[in-house]
């Protein structure tokens, strides 16, 4: 049994549609990408923006390129590096020995030894 307090055809929080003269649509273009599994992905990009060379395939997750005949291969995952590995990249063995000697001298001085 309908009453007179219901607004038909609208939902709570909806706004009236925008008149088309208030905004201009941005010119876009479609760019296609292919992955190694043969999946094709089409994305829309703003016309004056350069398209990325690689795009992740939404179906399999492999990288996809714009060349259908030669799509990019699987990327190699970088192994996890420890803090010590990063320190060894930045320091030579001689620098490490000098820093260790300085730290040991400071420790011996705090403990009262020469």
C-alpha positions as CSV (number, residue, x, y, z in Angstrom):
1,X,0.0,0.0,0.0
2,X,1.8,3.1,-1.2
3,X,1.7,6.3,0.8
4,X,2.5,9.9,-0.4
5,X,5.9,10.2,1.3
6,X,7.9,8.0,-1.1
7,X,10.0,9.6,-3.9
8,X,10.0,7.2,-6.7
9,X,12.9,6.8,-9.1
10,X,15.5,8.2,-6.8
11,X,17.8,6.7,-4.1
12,X,19.0,8.2,-0.9
13,X,22.0,10.4,-1.5
14,X,21.7,10.6,-5.2
15,X,22.3,13.9,-6.9
16,X,20.7,15.3,-10.0
17,X,22.5,14.6,-13.3
18,X,25.1,17.2,-14.4
19,X,24.1,19.2,-17.4
20,X,26.5,18.4,-20.3
21,X,27.6,22.1,-20.8
22,X,29.3,22.2,-17.3
23,X,32.2,19.9,-18.3
24,X,34.0,18.8,-21.4
25,X,35.0,15.2,-21.8
26,X,38.7,14.7,-22.2
27,X,39.9,13.3,-25.5
28,X,41.1,9.7,-25.0
29,X,42.6,7.0,-27.1
30,X,42.7,3.2,-26.7
31,X,46.0,1.3,-26.3
32,X,46.3,-2.5,-26.6
33,X,48.7,-4.7,-24.7
34,X,49.5,-8.4,-25.1
35,X,51.1,-10.8,-22.6
36,X,53.0,-14.0,-23.3
37,X,49.8,-16.0,-22.7
38,X,48.1,-14.2,-25.6
39,X,45.7,-12.2,-23.5
40,X,44.8,-8.8,-25.0
41,X,44.2,-5.8,-22.7
42,X,42.7,-2.5,-23.9
43,X,43.1,0.5,-21.7
44,X,41.9,4.1,-22.3
45,X,44.5,6.8,-21.9
46,X,44.3,10.6,-22.2
47,X,45.2,11.5,-25.8
48,X,48.2,13.8,-25.0
49,X,49.8,11.4,-22.4
50,X,52.5,8.9,-23.4
51,X,51.3,5.3,-22.9
52,X,53.4,3.1,-20.6
53,X,55.6,0.6,-22.3
54,X,54.6,-2.3,-20.0
55,X,51.2,-3.0,-18.4
56,X,50.3,-5.8,-16.0
57,X,47.9,-8.3,-17.6
58,X,44.7,-8.4,-15.4
59,X,44.0,-12.0,-16.3
60,X,47.4,-13.7,-15.5
61,X,49.5,-11.0,-13.9
62,X,52.4,-11.3,-16.5
63,X,53.8,-8.1,-18.0
64,X,52.2,-7.1,-21.3
65,X,53.6,-5.0,-24.1
66,X,52.3,-3.1,-27.1
67,X,53.9,-5.5,-29.6
68,X,51.6,-8.5,-30.1
69,X,54.3,-10.5,-31.9
70,X,57.0,-10.0,-29.2
71,X,55.4,-9.5,-25.7
72,X,57.8,-9.0,-22.8
73,X,59.0,-12.0,-20.8
74,X,58.5,-12.8,-17.1
75,X,60.3,-10.4,-14.8
76,X,62.8,-11.9,-12.4
77,X,62.0,-11.3,-8.8
78,X,64.7,-9.6,-6.8
79,X,65.8,-11.8,-3.9
80,X,65.4,-10.4,-0.3
81,X,68.5,-8.7,1.0
82,X,69.4,-8.4,4.6
83,X,70.7,-5.2,6.2
84,X,74.2,-6.7,6.2
85,X,74.0,-7.3,2.4
86,X,73.2,-3.6,1.9
87,X,76.0,-2.5,4.2
88,X,78.5,-4.8,2.3
89,X,77.4,-3.1,-1.0
90,X,78.2,0.3,0.4
91,X,81.4,-0.4,2.3
92,X,84.7,-2.0,1.3
93,X,86.4,-4.6,3.6
94,X,89.0,-2.0,4.7
95,X,86.2,0.5,5.6
96,X,84.5,-2.2,7.6
97,X,87.6,-3.0,9.5
98,X,88.2,0.7,10.3
99,X,84.6,1.1,11.6
100,X,84.9,-2.1,13.7
101,X,88.2,-1.0,15.2
102,X,86.7,2.4,16.1
103,X,83.7,0.8,17.7
104,X,85.8,-1.6,19.7
105,X,88.1,1.3,20.9
106,X,85.1,3.3,22.1
107,X,83.7,0.2,23.9
108,X,87.0,-0.5,25.6
109,X,87.2,3.2,26.6
110,X,83.8,3.0,28.2
111,X,84.7,-0.1,30.1
112,X,87.9,1.5,31.4
113,X,90.3,-0.6,29.5
114,X,93.0,0.8,27.1
